[in-house]
């Protein structure tokens, strides 16, 4: 009990990461790099880079690549400003970010290139209604897609996140 209280107090007193910004390079539909710093957008989950979705005619399309390209297009509009709120298990900063005053998470969800996992429910409802991006047909949630791939056997016995 005392240890839990001490840990909670330490987390409360730990200063929030400082804002970061600059010109960014896309990694995938919900992450990018600012120099050597890796950033993961908070509040969204975009299709994984190798993930495919279905259109209205049930044809497969590369929604993961399209999500990456959509984020790249947004990042080309100028310098990114990010408010980090912590880090994830991969050492990436978790942040809400803007470019030219536009919230990147909101833009990706509105365009149907990501689902909301936090604050972007209105944007997701609009994307669903207009059948934008992944909402035009069928898709597996990115979380489920990742989990399904981790259950499958891999060449050399290595998981896909190791890049093989």
N, C-alpha and C positions, 0 to 999 in steps of 0.2 A: 504494500500500500504506500509506504513512504517512498520507495523507489519510483513508483508510478507518478506520484505527485512531483517528485524531483525532476523526472523526465518531462512532464507536462510544463513545469515552470521553465526549464531550460529551453524547450521549444518555443515558449511564449516570449522569452527574453532574447532569443536568437534574432539578430537583425535580418530583415528581408533583404534578398539580393538587390544590388543596385540596378537601376535601369541600364539597358544596353541599346545600342543602335548603330546604324551604318548600312552600307550596301550589302545585300545578302545573296547567297547562292542556294537555290532550291535543292533539297534532298529527295523529298517525296511530297505527297499531298498535304501533309500537316507538319512538316519539319524542314528546317533550313539551317544554314551556317552563316554566322557573322564572324568572318575571319576563322579562327580555330574554335570558336564557341558554337556548340550545337544547341539549337532551339527547337522545342516541341510546342506547338500551339495548344494552349489550354482550351477546353470547352468543345473541341471537335475531334472527330475520328474520321479520317479520309480512307478510301480504299487503298489497300497495299499496292505497291508498285507493280507486282505481277498479277494482281487481281483482275478478273474480268466480271462484267455485268451483262445483263440482257436488255435489249431495246424492246420496243412495243411488239415487234415481230419475232421476239425470242432469239434474235441473232446476238452472238457474243461480241462485245466490244471491250477495249482495253481501258476500263474506267480508272484503274490505278495510274496508268500513264497519263490519262487525260487530267486527273486530279493534280498530278505533279506539274503538268504543263499550265494548268490554271493558276496554281500558286506562283509558278515562275513568272507568268504574265503580270500578276499583281505586284510581285517583288521588283519588276523592272520599272515601276512607276516612280521609284525614288528610294530614299533612305527609310529603313525600318526603325521604328521606335518600339521597344519592348519593355513591359513591366513584369519581370520574373517573380514567381511566387514560390519557387523551390526548384528541386531537381528530381529527375526520375531515376529508376534503377540502372539506366544506361549512362548516367552522368550528364544528360541533356538538361538545360534550363527549361523549366515549364513556365510559359509566359503568354500574356495577352499582348498582341502586337498590332501596330497600325502602320500604314504607308500613306502619306499624303492625307492624313486624317481619317482614312478608311480602315475599319476594323477588319483584319485579315480573316479571322474566324467567321465573322458574320458574312463576309463576302463569299467565302468558300461554301458555307451552308446554304446561303441564298441561291447560289449558282447550281446547287445540287451536286457539288463535288465533295461533300463531307456531310456526315450526320452530326447532330448536336449531341454532346455528351454532358452539357452543362447549361449555359446561359442563352443558347441560340434557338430556343423552341419556336419562337415566332418566325424566324427565318426558315426553319425546317418546314413549318406548316405551309408557308408560301411556296417553297420548292416542291413540296408534295402536290399542292393544288395545281401548279403549273406544269407538273411532270418534268421538272428540270433535272438534267444530269442523271444521276443514278435512279431517280424516281420515275424515269420514263418507262421502266420495265422492272424486271426482277434483279435482286442482288442479295448477296449474303452480307450481313454486317461485317465490317472490317475485323471486329473482335472475334466473331465466330470463324471467319476465314483464317485468322492467325491460329486460333485454337485447333481447327481441323488440320492445318498443315503441320502443327507440332505433334499430332498423334500419328502421322504417317511415317514409315521408315524412310531414311534418307541415305543417299549414296555415302559411303565411307562412315556411316553411323553418326554424322554430324548434323545438328539442327540447322535450319535455313538462316537463322539470324547470324550465323558465323560467315555467311557470304558464299557458301559452296553450293 
